């Protein structure tokens, strides 16, 4: 009979860590999104980052109509 480990610390021991991006990288990628003809999804794909994260960076601190929330 095989014993199953059910402790939370052992069950999630192999989970990948959350990536941390520098402020410089976030700013550069957000600026790429603001270029004419650029799409958030395209920029995110080019950098290998989820589009939702890049969209959050592009929206942060921007008051222009393209990124404003309804």
N, C-alpha and C positions, 0 to 999 in steps of 0.2 A: 504494500500500500504506500502511495506517494503522499508526503506531507506537503500541504499547500501553505505558503506564507501569506498571511492576510494583513500584516502590519503595514500601515500607510507608508512608512519610510522605506520599507523594502519593496513594496509594490510599485513605487514611482521612482526607484533609484536610477533607472535607465532613461528617464525623460530628458529630451534635449533642453539645454539652457536657452533662455530668451536672449536674443541678440541685442547688443547695445551699440548704437551708432553715435558717432561724435556730432557735435553741433555743426561743424564745418561740412560734414557729409550731408546732413539734413538740409542745411541751407543751400548747398550746391544743387542737390536733387530738386528741391522745391523751386529754385530759380529755373531749372530746366523745364519744369512743368508750366511755368508762366510764359515761355517763349511762344510766339505765334505758331499755330499749327501743331503744337505738342499736345499729346494726350497723357494723362496721368498713368493710364494702363501701359502705354508704350514706354514711358520713362521707367516705370517700375520694372517692367519686363527686362529692359536693357540692363538694369542694375541687379536683377535677381531678388527683388524685394516685393512683398505683397502690395498690391495696388491700394488697399485700404490704408496701409501705413503711410504710403507716399501721399495719399490724398489728405490725411490728417496733417502731415508736415506742410503741405502746400496751403492748407487753410489756416494754419496757425499764424496769427498776427497779420493777416491780410484783410484789408477792408474793401478790396475791389469787388465789383458786382459779380464777377465770374466765380468767386469763391465764397460769396456771402450765403448764409443759410436763409431759407424762406421764413 
